[in-house]
Amino acid sequence: MERIEIINRVEKILVNLLKHHNFEMRDDLTAADVKGWDSLTHIMIIDDIEKDFGVKFKIKELVRLTNMGSLIELINSKL
């Protein structure tokens, strides 16, 4: 799967959960940059990503994530 395809699907998940598109998808994007992205929303985002892409993340993989770029790379490595 192309990286841009992964980014677009993740962006759609974020927009659906956050109910807004007041952010720019970029590799250095973090939860702190996005209004409404709190710890509960974070869990929901990860859950929706796992379902949408048919992947399963390990806790140790998730704690290593630093930004959107690292999340996209993790998803890509699972596909």
N, C-alpha and C positions, 0 to 999 in steps of 0.2 A: 504494500500500500504506500502511496506517495505521502510524504511528510505533510504537504498542504492539505491532503484529504483528512489526515489525523487532526490537524489544527482546526479545520472547519467543523468537524464532528464534535471536538471538545468545546469549541466556541458555542455551538448550538446547545450543548448540555448546560454550559454556564448561563447563557441567556435564558433558557427555560427555567432553571432553578432560581436565578437571581431576579428574574422578571425585569431586566433592563440590559441595555447594551452600552453602558457608559464606561467602557474600557476598551483599550486597544490590545488585541492579541499580539504579544511579542514574547520573545524568549525570556526576557528578564521580568516579566509580569509575576507578581506575587499576590497572595490573598490580601495583604495589607494595602495594595493599590486599588482594590475593588470594593466599592460600597456594598455592604450586605454579605460579604464573604467572611463568615465567622467559622468557629470550630464545628458547629452543627452542619452548616452548609457545606463545609469541607468534606465531611463524612458522606453527605448526600452526593456530592460531585464525584467522589471516588467510587461510590457504589454505582452510580449511573454510568460512569466510564467503564467499569468492569462489565456491566450488563451489555452496554452498547457494543463494545469491542470483543466481548466473549473472552476476557482475560481475567486473571486473578492476581492481585498483588500481595506480596508478603509485607508484613509490618516493617521489617528491616529495609525493604526497598522504599517504602513510603517515607520513613524518617530521614532518608538520604536526599529527598527531593528539596531543591532550593528555589526553584522557580518553574515557570511554565515550560521552558526549554527542557529542563530535566524530566518533567512529566511526559512531554511529547516523546523524548528519547526512550523513556521506560516503556511507554505504550508500544512504540515501534519495535523494541527488543522482544516484546511478547507476541508479536504478530508473525 
